[in-house]
Amino acid sequence: MPSYASYVIVLMMEGRLEFISGGGITSPAGFCAGATCAGIKEESRGKLDLAILLSDNLCTAAGVFTTNRVRAAPVLLTRQRLQKGRSVALVVNSGCANAVTGEGGMADAVAMADMVAKKTGLLAEDVLVASTGVIGERLPMEKIRAGISGVALSGDGGHQLARAIMTTDTVPKEVAVRVDDGQFSIGGVAKGSGMIHPDLATLLCFLTTDACVEPDFLREAMQRAVDVSFNMVSIDGDTSPNDMVLIMANGMAGNEPLSSGSSHADTFQQALNQVCVHLAKAIARDGEGASRMIEVTVKGAANQAEARVAARTVVSSPLVKAAVYGKDPNWGRVIAAAGRSGVEISETEFDLYFGDVCLVKSGHIAPFDSGEAVKALSGSEVSIILNLNLGSAAATAWGCDLTEEYVVINSQYTT
């Protein structure tokens, strides 16, 4: 399977999309980044944990945020600042979520932005803030101050940023694409390994593009991309107060401004979708304690909304996850999950496959080789395909198996 820095080339509806070898968030023109070891968590000394992203130009910007009713200070501040639809820089830390920290936590988030503004000569209102880590702890602001002062920015610094936002992640997650038709690039990084569930989770994703994009279209395109990617990932059914997906577009590609009616709008949307799906799958593949990624595709649903709900319900089922971990072709768990999802389903119509192995056809148990079914559940990536045969809508969701290591990781997270 392709690595996180994929080198494959895929055809787009309009033009050609190329995954940039070794690319990341600073691949689009006019972006630089850097990170440092601020020592935010004592037990993580020596780990990159504080990063800055900076654009040469004022950017059009948009974001999608957690649906958790408890929202961390950086989420509240960044949402407020994005009401103007612009930004120039981002400061982000790991090791402390700055969540459930009251007025003091908000003051800390504002202070982080002020420090970056002073360092770079920007307006503080154009600096966005993100945090991830343990909930209920205040940021060590003297360490933050010293760290921001020491961050060195460069065109290659995006790789450092990708590592600085990791918590229980085992690998950095980054990608960049170049679109020949339209002559622009999109880059991104993400973090997430646990507390991952549709409607965002313990998930941070930062995206950049050198395309010129009108604010309304950028917001719409970002939401559509999130809906087919990050909102279709589930690791453990939990969500966090800190989740956000941000995109900054600095216009340095020099293209005509993209809007919903422009000739390259579909190309931009497809490229953004590809970047987000790539990062979403990387998160599923790196789920806490995971040994296998699970891809659930629901076809033949009555409508798109039902296809999405069914796929998300199956991929987030603890019983399905446990069965995949044990390489147990217990297909009844898939149908039980789909049945409780609330979507229209007929027990005499559906087909079910594990990989290429058909287990059920038109609601009847198919003659299958149990050894082949076990083999289909034994690879690093497991495909489950459920065709409801009730319509033409389809959706795909991603997750991972449930292992003993998941319990170990989350029983020792703060100790």
Secondary structure, DSSP 4 states (H G I P E B T S, - for coil): ---SS---EEE-SSSEEEEPTT--TT-STTEEEEEE---SSGGGTTS--EEEEEEEEEEEEEEEE---SS--HHHHHHHHHGGGSEEEEEEEEEEE---S-HHHHHHHHHHHHHHHHHHHT--GGGEEEEEEEETT----HHHHHHHHHHPPPBTTTHHHHHHHT-SS-SS-EEEEEEETTTTEEEEEEEE-SSS--SS--S-EEEEEE-S-B-HHHHHHHHHHHHHTTGGGEESSS---TT-EEEEEE--TT-PPPB-TTSTTHHHHHHHHHHHHHHHHHHHHHT-TT-S-EEEEEEEEESSHHHHHHHHHHHHH-HHHHHHHHTT---THHHHHHHHHTTS---TTT-EEEETTEEEEETTEE----HHHHHHHTSSSEEEEEEE--SSSEEEEEEEE---HHHHHHHHSTT-
